[in-house]
Amino acid sequence: MTQMDTEITAAMAPDKDWWRGAVIYQIYPRSFQDSTGNGIGDLIGITQRIPYIASLGVDAIWISPFFTSPMKDFGYDVSNYCDVDPMFGTLDDFDALVAAAHDKGVKVMIDLVLSHTSDQHPWFRESRKDRDNAKADWYVWADPKPDGTPPNNWLSIFGGSGWQWDARREQYYLHNFLTSQPDLNFHSAQVQDALLDATRFWLERGVDGFRLDTINFYFADKMLRDNPALPPERRNDTIAPSVNPYNHQEHLFSKNQPENLAFLARFRALLDQYPAATCVGEVGDAQRGLELLGTYTAGETGVHMCYAFEFLSPDRLSAQGVVETMTRLEAAAPDGWACWAFSNHDVVRHATRWNLSPQALCGYTSMMGALRGSLCLYQGEELGLPEADVAFDDLQDPYGIEFWPEFKGRDGCRTPMVWELSNHNGGFSTGKAWLPVGQAHLTRSVAAQESDPCAPLHHYRRVLAFRRAHPALVKGTQTQTQAQGDVLQFQRSHEGQTIFCAFNMSDRPAVLQMPAGEWRAIGTELGGATADALGGVHLDQWQPCFALKR
Ligand code: BGC
């Protein structure tokens, strides 16, 4: 090869590091766009909306599970890892979706739920037959205690014991979620191999990466030791609502096992065989989430990113809260990489959870757009959608049905996307939607916001464009975050570009002290203050300030 050939090849090579600082748009396929009129969103519907997604300026989509499933947990209970549930379409539809997304420069990440399967998966059907079959140890089976009770005190997140009795084997099996979601036994090399085969299947189909469901639940303690009690002062409700006794245990043995690192290394080695595949692992742990994030993303042998729960917390995020999270993360994972989110399909939408004014909503978006890490946006948050009210009779989520009314479950954040005002289903479906469209959402539809330059949709687009235009915000280093009262500030730097970022995270005006040096205000299209003058800069409520070092 001549030198020119080498240069051309290098220029055409995919960017292996594209995920670093990327913005990922999460799609909950049941509720995005229905193309058939059956009231349930599908893959063709997503493909139809790719131009809209691309118009946001995101780098990738993450599609929540669309695999074959009895839908007890709406797709997070997989009965065939290598096919599309007919409700969502076909493998051909998936290929067309990938092609359409790639055509618009949008990468595609899919959601692999490896920790457990559905109880309808052929692996589990075989495993539960008797104690001697070829897959007898593919799940976590254990004998009862002499008094017939479960083998230990582990709890399910969705309520009750983490163990379910099976009369065929006269044994219990482990389920961290629903009883119909038995946990796979990752201590078995065959199980690992089978899961890696499923992963390879999708890599060969051209996906760019994976969101990995509950990666810290993959392994359970081999000796099945009891979890210790967690004293009330150490409990918090980041992972499960406070009314859930799951919060009363320290999950030392039911998850977060050291063997996980070796499996993640195998997973990473598989991804590394492809030009630019990536993954983000969901780490659900109320006490040690950031530390696990550090361990799992350190070096080149774990996952590329971990999905952090810190900004999904029920408590409104303050400037001091961001500093505490960043300081802990820096200590736990100086070279680790987080993926931040305010909303997703499991939590109350942040507009409602934090009771945000329009200014506050935009302020949080500007702040997240400047933080070191990758970002996940959840469909509809760009419209500033509040949580929808779903009546008990319309509830679908078994978690909500179990804990109602103290915890209403996850249906309120899963109602259909609203595209138009004129149609009673917001343009989502011509049929009866599987969850009712939030009536308060209709006036916030995409069509309504397109024609209003002050709408959140345009603010999201401006924030993402601003981020993309400044490599320091995408991939740069970040100085120690600081809070001066309610004003959060830090600097990001990359290849000679340094950007000072400050955010007034309160409903009151504030005065910002600029750091020493010469700065030029940028980001005024996001409502950023003019920071040309040194000394005190006045910030209105929720106003940011961005300045480029001269
Ligand atoms: C997903 C949930 C799901 C659970 C079990 C998660 O954390 O985000 O929606 O119910 O895993 O798979």
Boltz pocket constraint, residues with backbone or C-beta under 6 A from the ligand:
constraints:
  - pocket:
      binder: B
      contacts: [[A, 73], [A, 76], [A, 77], [A, 113], [A, 177], [A, 213], [A, 214], [A, 282], [A, 284], [A, 345], [A, 346]]
      max_distance: 6.0
